[in-house]
């Protein structure tokens, strides 16, 4: 029996989504009996319990340190204070790190893993190196370029990159250069490049048997609209939502149709705003053929999300690496990026330089970006078609093949 450990960083959903893509295809490459153990906390831990109800003994809650949420995304001030002081119910960071490493070490000692897969959890790299266990670190960043106002994070980034470098293999979840979306977030030194593998994007390209069209899908047919997506953890989504609302209330946006996905399992958010200013349910808007301006949906099904990306003229996102790959790489649709973190800015700027989308740091730039993309749509389509042709979407398969080879050797 092969025993593997997955250590999934719980900040945002990108880490979880990548590992679930890997989980689906890994058994195709490892022919021996496979026992997988999963470790995370918070929302990701709960998702694992729901996804694998028969494997609860193999799902471990480990309180990995994460930034502290504020009203507008992660709070830099509170997170810095938390280094030495308890904040918002979180013990001092130094204590958190010590406790989480002890618990991970205990799991290592009890399970005797043959190999570990660390998506964002650099502490597990340290433990695996000390025990002589092969490790794979999956990431889309190493030493991101920082905004000038965030220069004080540089020593912290250097520390993190040193821990990432302890992995046996560093898997970049992106296409190889020159098509690497996260290029400005990497900056690998020459001394570790021999362990870096560009595996490809862990894109969701599953072929689905589509059910009959939902009322939402019927409502967005045969119309031009923008798909405004919210992704990440709660604080990030809330911050993104506030920025979107500022754009919607700006001059020039009153008649721009948009579908807003809140990424929350909350049906009370579902509604349609007509051009007449009235609010309708999705079914009523469809039945009465309402000329709509905005559709809000708490949570889109995978089929509805797929349809929305196929039909929209452009997608607005915060710069999430996972979302960017699916939109510009799989669907070949232009993006407008309204960033929350430095890593988002780096990725959106990379796309903008290649005419795959536009970066918008404020409301005025976001409105301008909508018009720029609409007025120059053929140019964006041409560049996106070329990029999609060279986009490597087989990250999960290529990583599985590498893991199988590492186990055999």
Buried (B, 14 or more C-beta within 10 A) or exposed (E): EBBBBBBBBBBBBBBBBBBBBBBBBBEEBBEEEBBBBBBBBBBBBBBBBEEBEEBEEBBBBBBBBBBBBBEBBBBBEBBBBBEEEEBEEBBBBEEBBEBBBEBBBEBBEEBEBBBBBBBBBBBBBBBBBEBEBBBBBBBBBBBBBBEEEBEEBEEEBEEBBEBBBBBBBBBBBBBEEEBBBBBBBBEBEEEBEEBBBBBBBBBBEEEEEEEEEBBBBBBBEEEEBBBBBBBBBEBBBBBBBEBBEBBBEBEEBEEBBBBBBBBBEEEEBBBBBBEEEEEBEBBBBBEEEBEBBBBBBBBBBEBBBBBBBEBBBBBBBBBBBBBBBBBBBBBBBBBBBBBBBBBBBBBBBBBBEBBBBBBBEEBEBBBBBBEBBBEEBEEBEEBBEBBBEEBBBBBBBBBBBBBBEBBEE
